[in-house]
């Protein structure tokens, strides 16, 4: 499973000092990473190699920043309190504005 940020980076961003929620946060890192990589579709090769290694550069930095913003959203809305603000398949605006131009749709 690809993780765009480390657990420590996520905890620092969210200002979490305890370890009791590490497994939950790890799941959110993995799920959020997968969602963002799916969102950019045909541009995934700018961020990760076929082996899942991260490719240093501006696209990765933007994806990491977007993931940290998304993790804040997920942490704040643990029970889906704000889900009515998004349609199925949408990401929060603050997330997509960071990576929208990385998105290259693919036709299957």
N, C-alpha and C positions, 0 to 999 in steps of 0.2 A: 504494500500500500504506500503510495506516494504521500509524503508530508511536506508541504511547501514551507512550513515554519517548524521550529523545534518547540517542544513543550515549554522550555525555559523562556523562549521568545514570546510565546503566547501568554505565559503567566506574568511576564514583565509588562506586556501591553495591557493586560486586564488588571494589573496591580493585585495579583493573587500571591499571598505568601505561604499559605498552607499547602499540604500535599494530599489531603483527603479527597479532592476532586480531580486528581490527575488522570484517572482512567476515563472519566467523563469528558474531560477536556481533550484527551488524546483522540477519542472517538470523533469529537467535533472537528479537530484538526484534519483527520483523515477524510471525514465526510465533506467538509468544506473544501478541502483540496480537490477532491474528486468532482465536486459541483463546479468549481471554477475552471478546472481543466476541461470539463465537458462544455462549459459556456464558451470558451474560446475556440472550441472545435478544431478547425483545420490549422490553427496556429500553435497547437500544442508542442510542436517540434521546436519552437522558439524558447520553450520553458524547460522541457524535460527530454532526455534522450530516450531511445527505444528501451533501454535498460532501466529507465526510471531515475537516472541521475539528473540532478538539477543543473541547468545551464546558466552560469553567472551572466548577468547583464541586466539591462533596463527592463525587458519584459518580465524577468523573474522578480525583480524588485517591486514592480507594480503589482504582480500577482500576490506577492507576500503581503504587501500593504493592504490589498483588497481582502485577503484572508483574515488579517488581523481585525479589520473593520467588521467583516462577517462574523467572526468569533465574538466580538462585542455585542452584535445584534443577537446572536444565538444565546449568549450568556444572559442578556437582559430579558429575553423572551422565552424562558425555559418551558412555559406552559402554552406557548402559541398565542399569547395575549394580543399580538399585533398582526396575526396572520391575515386578518381581513384587509390589511393594507396592501397585500401582494396577491397577484393572480397566480394560479398554478404555474410553476416553472420559472417564475420571476425571482430575481435577486434584488435586494435593496438598492436604491439609486446610488447611494454613497459607495457601494461596491462596484456596480457596473460602470460608473463614471471613470473609475481608475483603469478599467481594462476593456472598455467597449471597443476601442479601435484595434485591439488584438484579435477580436472575434473575426473569424473568416469562415463563413458558413460553408458547409460541404453538402453536396447533393449525393444522395445515396440511390 
